[in-house]
Amino acid sequence: MHSGSMRDLLAPAAVRPAPAAPRPRAARWFGGRWPVRLLVVLLLAQMAGAMVTTAVRQTPTIDEPVYVGAAAEYVYEHRLRHNPEHPPLGKLLIGAGVALAEPHLDRDFAGDQGRLGRHLLYESGNDPWRLMLWARLPVIALTLLFGLVVFSFARELAGRAAGLAALALYCFSPDVVAHGSLATLDVPAAGFVLTSAWLAWRARRRPGWYVPLAGVALGAALATRMSALPAVPVVMALAALSVVAGGRRAVRAVAGTGLVALAAIAVVWAAYLAVDPRLRWAPEQPVPVVHGLRGLLVRLLPFPEAYRDGVRLQFGLENRPWQGFLFGRVYDGSLWYYLPAALLVKTPLGALALWAGGVVAVLASRRLRPAAPYVLAAPAVLFAAAVPGARDLGVRYVVFVPLFLAVAAGCVTAVRRRWVTVGVAVLVASVAVSSARAYPFYLPYSNEAFGGPGRTREWLHDSNVDWGQDLGRLADRLRERYAGERVWLVYKGSGVPEFYGIESADPRREPPAAVRGLVVVSDSAAAKATGRLAELIGGSRPVDRVGHSITIYRR
């Protein structure tokens, strides 16, 4: 084998382009490129509007202050100390927005990662509304870019109609809109995994370009959330499959997998070096010791020590006793069917039908079957890894599902039957209507079969419905309707009620006979209420609802 670059190794001098797949008949409905581009712009514009207007109204969710505080620390102090259980890339993106907000910093503050974020938002002279909006904008922009990946992936598989259908499902997905408008890491990590699978698919024709790019996208996912680690062997295998499918020898497939791994490792190291070129590592919290096979695997990871300690912290979190809530039942530990059940509640009915049809189409169609591993393997492996997790806290842990299955659903249009085209259009329209009816309360969304956002609290809790996002709305409601009344508050979130003008006390700290007036309870707290809180709720009557996540009782 002659010497040369890795690109030369993977791409011979003369490669015959693969014949273009015939466009489905439905593609004719959309004319040339300009109408399609206009529809893409309109879909993304409405998604941007939904996310920005949602972000403007929501107070910080439980996780956001942690990420925003760590992001400010990374950007301004170049110090790896807080929130090591998540790698830095996603927080660096959030930090770009934080930097544009030019916040006041207290560089002498010493506290844990939760207190750090609240101190930055509420105690350092900053406007938390403005700072949170700027922190969320980079995630919103990235979510829109992933929409282009969804469109491009589906279009390359089954034509323009497929791309538009997939993009519409993505843009109207309540879960994607909800979490894509927050300064969190779930959508960025899922989008990077999707991008790596799409680039691996493109490598079937130009491996010299797209194999290393797939590795870069995979590295970005690993540098955002450690939950992307199960996708590593999948993307490496997809890269090898693409090299072999292009008529190259097996040795080049091995080289392709190696290149993916090297590129991913390089991106992870680059993310840590961007924070601190000297890689000083002083964790703010104790790092658990991990024994056995898991401990060995952690030690073998070719990443900075801070990353390996983050994995150890994740294992430690999995070992904690967690309590879940599903369909009105409070339970200890986790349920294997929690995530499938939660997706059933929180996915529009039309999307569920199209997801199922898309999986069948990709597996059953001879023309689409070669793409099946690229569309279905990564979400299947990631889902299998998430199901046994100890934390039954929300579908955000599997937010990659609506991304990948939107691509699969678009492939239904490859079935050359007019009734299929009409059916896809009707189902996409039903998703759009369901999503629009939920506006701007995307976080507590549930589909019509489960009563809509107003009843989600009966089935699920935590980030599925009540993540602390409505504290600002509560303050407005109390001023408008209940001015001067005594307020007792049980709030589950990271916001500071006093900052928003809510003067309250915790009713659990007083004898029940002393609690009179308004008892305000976050629905996640009410779902698992026991003891005194359950007694207080039982002796009160609900009089108002705030944002489908907080209930006001009168006692």
N, C-alpha and C positions, 0 to 999 in steps of 0.2 A: 504494500500500500504506500503510495507516494505521500510525502509530507504536504501539509497545507492546513488551512484554517478549518475549524469545526464546521463552518458553513459549507466549505467545499466538500467536506467529508459527507455531509448529509444531503447535498444537492449536486448531482452530476451535472456536467456541462450541458448536456442536452436532455431535456425532459419533455416528453410530449404532453401537452395539456389534456386533462381528462375531458371527455365530451360533456358539454353542458346538459344538465337534466332538463327535460321538457317542462315548460311551465304549465301549471294546472290551469284548467279552463277559467276558474274563478279569477285568475290574475287579470283577465281581459277587462273585468269590470272597473279596474282602477286606472286604466289608460296608461300614459307614459310616466316618466319619472317625476315630473313636477307635481301632478296631483298626489302622488304617493308621498313626496317630500312634504307637501303642505299638510297632509293628514298626520304625518309623523310630528311635525312642528306643533300642530294643534293638540295632539294627544299629550305631548310632553309639556306644553304650555299650561293645559288644564291641571296636570299633575303638579307642576311647579306652583301654580296658584293655590291648589289645595294644601300642599305642604307648607308653604310660607304662611298662609293665613292661619293654619293650625299651629305652627310654631310660634307665631306672635302671641297667641292667646294662652298658651300653656305655661304653667309654672314648672320649675325643674322637677323631673321625675326622680325616682329614688337613686338611680345610678349616675345620672348626669353630673351632679356636682363633683363626684369622685373623678370622673374623666376630665372635667373642665379644670379642676384644681391641679391634677397631674399634668395636664397639657400646658398650663401656665408655668408650672415648675420646669417642665422639659424645655420650653421655648426660652424662658428668661433666665433660669438658673443652671440649665444644662446638667441636671442632676437626676440620676436614676435612684429614686427612693420610694415614692408612693405608687400604689397600684401595680405591683410587679406581676400580679396574676394575669394581666393582659399585656401583650407586647406593645411597643410604643407607636407603631406607624399610624393606626387610627387616631390616637390621641395627638399625634403631630399634625394630622389634618385638621382636627378640631382646634388645635393650637394656632393654626394659621388664622382662623376666624377670631380667636381670642386676641391674637396680636393686633389685628385690625381694629378691635374695640379699644385698644390702648388702656387696659385696666390699671388701677392702682394696686400695687403689690405690697404685701407685708413680708419682706424677705426674712424676718426674724421669727416668723410664726413657727411654733413647734406643736404638732398634733398629728393624729392619725389621718388617713386619707379622707374619711367622711367629714371630719372637722375642717380639714384644709379647704375643701370645696365650699362649704357653707361660710367659712371665714372670708374667702375671696368674694363670694356673691353678696353677703349681707353685712359684713363687718369691716370692710376695707374701703368704704366710700364709693363703691361701684353701684351702678344701676343694674340689678339682676335681670330685668326685662331686656335691656339692650345687650348686655353681655351674653345672655343665653341665646338670643337671636343670632348674634355673630358667630357663636360657637356652633350653632346648628346649620348655618348656611353652607359650610363645606360639605357636610354630609348630604344635604339636599342636592347640591350640585353633583356630587358623586352618584347619588341615586338616579338622577336624570341621565347621566352618562351610561349607567348600567342599562337603562331603558334602550339606548342605542345598541348595546350588545345583544339584548333580547331580540330586538327587531332584526339585526343583521344575521344572527344565528338562525332564526326561523326562516328568514328570506332565503338564505343560502341552501337550506334544506328543502324547502317546498314552494318558494316563490313569494311574490310581493304580498299576495293576500294572506299568506301564512305569517309573514312578518308583521303586517298590520294587526291581524287578530291577536298574535302573541303580545305585541306592544300594548294593545288596548287592555288585555287582561292584566298585564303588569301595571299599567298606569292607574287602573281602577281597583287594584288590589288594596283593600282596607289595611291589611297588615303591612304591606310595603309602604303605603303612604304614612301610616302611623309611625313606624319605626324609622323610615327614611327622613322624617322631619325632626328627629331627635339627635342630640349630640351623644350617640351611643355607637357601638361597634358591630351590631348584629348585621345590618344591611351591608356595610362596607365589606365585611369578611365574606358574606354570601356572594356578593357581586364579584369579588375578585376570584372566587372559586369558579363561578360561571364563566368569567372571562378566560380563565386558564383552560377550561374544557372547550370553549369556542376556538381559541387559538390552536389547541391541539387538533381540532377538526380541520382547521385551515392548513395545518401542516401536512395534510395528505397531498397537497399540490406543491407547496413551497416549504419544505421542512427546514431549509437553511435559515429562513426568516422566522418562522412561527414556532418552531420547537423552543428556541431560547426565550421567545416572548411568552410562551406558555409557562416556562419556568419562572419568569419574572412575576407574572400574575399570581402564580401559586405562592411564591415567596411573599408577595404583598398580603395574601390571605393569612399566611402563617405569621406574618409580622403584625397582624391586626388582632386575631383571636387564635388561641391555641386549640380551640375546637376544630380548626381546619386541618389538624395533623392527620386524621384518617384519610383525607383526600390525597395525601402525597403519593402513596402507591398507585392510586387510581390514575392520577394525571401522568405519572411516569409510564404506566402501562398504555395509556391512550397515546402518548407521544411515540412509543415503540410501535404501536399498531399503525399509526399514521405513516411512519417511515417505511414499514413493511408494505403497507397498502399502496404506497407510491412506487413499488417495484425495486426498492433498495434491498441490499443484503442484510442478513441478521446482525452482522457486526455493526452496521450503521444504526440499527435499531437500538443496540446496547449503548452506542455512543449518544443517541438521542436521549435515552433515559438518564444517562450520566449528566448530560448538558442541562436537562430540566432540574436535576437535583442541585447541581452547582449554582445555577442561576437563582434558585429559591434560597439556598443557603446564603448567597451573597446579598440578597435583598434583606434578609433578616439581620445579618450583621450590619448592613448599611443603616438600617433603622436605628439600631442601638448606638452606632457610632455618630449618627446625626444628633442624638441627644447629648452624648458625652464622648468625645474622641478618645478619652483615656479609659473609658469603660469602668469608672469607679462605681462600685456596687455596695451600697449600705442600706439594706432593707429596713424599712420602718417597723415592720411586723415580724414576729418569729416565723421561720420557715420550717415546716414539719419535715421529719426524716421519713423517706419512703423506702421500704424494704422490698425484698423479693424481686420478682421479674420486672415489676413496674419501676422499681428503683434502678435496676440495671439498664432498662431502656432509657430512663431519663439521663443517666450518666453518659450514655452513648450518643445522645443528641448532639449534632455538630454545631451548636449554637452557643452564644455567650452564657456565662453562669447565671446572669439575671434571668434569662429565658428559662433555663433549667429549673431555677428556683420558682419561677412562675408556674411551671408545670407541677412542681411539688405542692404549691399552694392550691392549685386546682384539685389535686388528689385529696388534699386536706379538706377542702370544701365538700367534696363528694362524701367524705366520711362523717360529716356532721349530721345530727338528727334534724331532718326537715319535715315540715308538715304540709300536706297538700289539701286541695279542695276541688272536688269534681262532682257535678250534678247534685249539689246540695250535701255531699258527704265530706266530712273532715276526716283525714286519715294521716297516720304517721308513715314516713318512708315515701316510696314512690310506687306508681302503678305502671305496668308495661304498656297499658293501652291509653295512658293519659294523653300523650301527644297526638295519636290518631283521633281520639275523641275531641280534643281541643281544636284540631284542624277542622273537624266536621262542623263544629259550632261556629268557627270564626272565618270560614271561607264562603263566599257567595255561592249560592246553589248552582248558578250557571257555570261558574268556574269549576266546581266539583265535577259536573258533567263533562265539560271540555277536557279537564285533566284526564279523566278516565278514557275518553275517546282518543286523546292524543297519545297516551301510552299504548293503546291497542293499535293505533295507526302506525306508530313508529316500529312496533314489533311485528306487525302483520304485513306491512307493505314491503315488497321486495326492493323497491327503490330506496325506501327510507331505512331499511334494516341496518345497513352499514353505519348509520348515525346513532343507532340505539345506545351503544356503550357511551358515546360522548354526551348524550342527553340524559340518560337514566342511571349510569353507574355511580357517578359522584353523589347525587342526592340519595341513592339507595344506601350507599356505604355510610354517609354522614348521618342519615336517619337511623340506621341500625346502631350506630355508635351513640346517638342521643337518647334513644328509647330507654336503655337501662340506667340513665343518669338519675342521681338522687334528688335533683331539684325540679319538681313539677311546678314551675313558676310561670310558664307562658309559651306560646307558639313562637316567640322571638328566637328560641333556641333552634328552630327548624325553619327560619324565614327563607332559607335557600329553596324550600319546596315551591312556593309560588313563582320563583324566578325560573327554575329549570322546567317546571311543568307548564309554564306559560309558553315556552318554546315548543314543548311536545304538543300542547293543545293547538298551536298554530298549524301543526302538520296535518290536522284533520282536514284542512282545505285541500290537501293533495288527493283526497278521494274525489274522483271526477263524477260527482252526481250533483245535480242542481239542488236537490232537497238538502244535501249536506251543507252546501254554501248558505242556503237560507237558514238552516238550523244553527250554523255557527254564528251568523249575524244576529239572530234572535237571542241566543244565549249570551253573546257579548253585550248586547244591548241591556239584557236583564242584569248583568253584572254592573254595568254603568249606572243603571237606575238604583240598584241596591246600595252602591257606594255613594251616590249622590244623596240618597236619603239619610245616610249616616253623617254627612258633613255637619259640623266639623269634628264630630266625636268618633274618630276612626279607631282610637285605642280600645274603647269598649265595644267595638262592633261585634255583633253576631248576626247570622243570616235570619231570614224570615221564618224558617222552620223552628227556630229557637226564640222567636219573639223580638228580634232586633236588639239594638244597643241598650234599650231600656230594661231588658231582662237578662243581660249577660251575667250580672252579679249572681243570678240564681244558679248558674251552671259552673262558673269559673271565678278565679280571683287573681290577685297580684297584677302582673303586667298585661294580662288579658283584658282587664277592665279598669283597675284602679291602681295607678302607679304614682300617685301623688300629684297628678297633672292639673288638678282643678282647684288648687288653693286660692288662686287669684279670682276665679269665678265665685268661689264661696265668699270671699271678702266683698265682692260687688253685691252678691245676693243679700248678705247680712245688712249692708248699708241701705240697700233699696227697700227691703221689706221688713226687717227686724231691728231697726235702729233702736238702741237703748235697752234691748233685752239682754238678760243674763245668758251667756253662752258657755256651754261645757263641750269640750272638743277632744275627740280621739282621732287624731290625724295620722295616717300611714304615709309618710313621704319625707322628702329631704328639705322641703321648704320651711321657712321660719314664719309661723302665723303672725307674730307681732309685727314683722316688717310690712305686712299687707294691711295692718290696722285691725287685726282680729284679736281682741282682748278676751281671753278664755282661760279656763282651768280644766284640769283632767278630772272627770267625774269618778274615775276609779280610785282616787285618793281620798274621797269623802264618803261618809255614810250615805246610803241611798236616800234616807229621809231628807238629807240636806241638799240634794240635787233637784233643783226646780228651774224651769225655764226651757231653753233650747239645748237639746243634746245632739251634737253633730258628730257623726261617725263615718269614717271612711268605710266603703263597702268591703274592702279586703279584711279590715278588722272585724266588721260585723259578721262576715262569713264564718269566722273561726272564734266568735265570741264565746267565752266561758265565764263562769263565776260572776263577779260583780257586774261586768259589762253586759253579760247576757241578761242579768236581772234588770239592769237599767233599761235596756232596749225592750224587754218584755213588758215593762211597766210604763212605756211611753207609746205615743201614737205618731206615725210618720206624717209629716205635713208638707214636705218639700223635697225635691231632688235637685242636685247640682251636677251637671255634666255627666250624668249616668255613672258617677263614681262616688258620690257622697250623699248621704241621706240625712235630712234634718228631722229630728223628732221633737215633739213637745211633751214635757213632763211636768 
